[in-house]
Amino acid sequence: MLFSSGSHNRNNDSSWRKLWPHLKGYRVDIQLHGSKHLSFSDNEWLVPQVTPLLGLSHEQVQQQYGTIDPNRAIKIQRVYLAAYFDQELRHKHSTLLDGPAKSYPEISFVR
């Protein structure tokens, strides 16, 4: 599973593009729109709350963490990662991994 930010995926990252054909079995490349690289870090939820203490502007935080609400981003990450691992480790297919879902319009599938 490749889970990328809104501006990054295997079509614009040569290392991911090289990796893709070497992945065995089921593979999926999804993109979380409104996110940035640090949206996938442990402090995604904390940093926007302590922005004034860190001396960061709202724009600086958005450059690093994106525009998606941290609570929404975390929920989406949890749901999609759980679906992927349930499918791969528990052999429970999730239709969430079949394509776009109305419940999660922030996710697109990279083709």
N, C-alpha and C positions, 0 to 999 in steps of 0.2 A: 504494500500500500504506500503510495506517495500521497501525502496530504500537504498541499501547498497553500501559500498565501495568495492573496488576490492578484498579485502581479508576477507570480513565479510559477513555473511548471516545467515539465520536460520539454516543451516546445521552445522555451527560451533559456534553458540551462543545459549546456552541453554535457555536463557530468551526469545529470539525470537522464538525458537522452541516450547516453552510452550505457547506463545501467539497465534501462527498461528492457531491452531484448534478452538480457541475461537473467531476469527474474523468472523463476519456475512456478508453475501452477497458476492459481488465480492471482490476478493483479488488477489493481485499480488505481487511477490517478485522479484525485479529486482536488478541487480548489475552493477555498473559503474566501469569498469576495468580501471586501472591506477590511481584510486582515493584512498584517505585515508580518515580517519574520518573527518578531518578538511576541506576536499573538499566541505563539505555541510554547511560551515559557511559563514557568510557575508563578511569575510575578505579574502576569497580564492583568489580573484583577486588582492587585495592590497598587501598582504604580499610578494609575489615574487618580486614585484617592489621595495619594501623598504628593502629588505634583507640586503644590505650593512649597512643601517642606524641602523638596529636592531642587527647587529653583528652576523648574522646567515649565515652559509655556504649554498651553493646550496643543499648539501646532507641533511642538517638538515631540510630545507624546504620540500624536497621530502619525507622525513620520515613522516612529518606531513600532507602534502597536496597531495602527490602522484606525479606521473610523467605526468599526463594528463594536457594539456594546460588549464589554468584557463578559458579562453574564451570559449573553447569547452565544458568544464565541465558545465559551467553555462548555455550554450545553451541547452545542453542535459537535464539538470535538469528542465529547464523551459518547454521544449517541453513535457517531460514525465509527469511532474506534471500537466500541463495544460490538457493533454489528459485524465489523471485520473480524475481530477475534472470536466472536461466537461462531461465525461461519468457518473460519480456518481451524480453530481448535476444538470446537464442540460439534462441528458439522451441522449447524443449524443455519440454514440459508435465510438471509434477510433480503427482502425486496428493496430495502433502502439502498442496497448496493447495485441495483439493476439500472438505475438512472435517476434523473432529477425527481425530487419529491416536493409536492406542494407545501409540505410542512417546513421545508428547509430551502427556501429560494436562494439563500446565500451560497449554496453549494452548486458547483457545476462539475461535470465530468469531462476531463481532458481527453480528447480523441486524437 
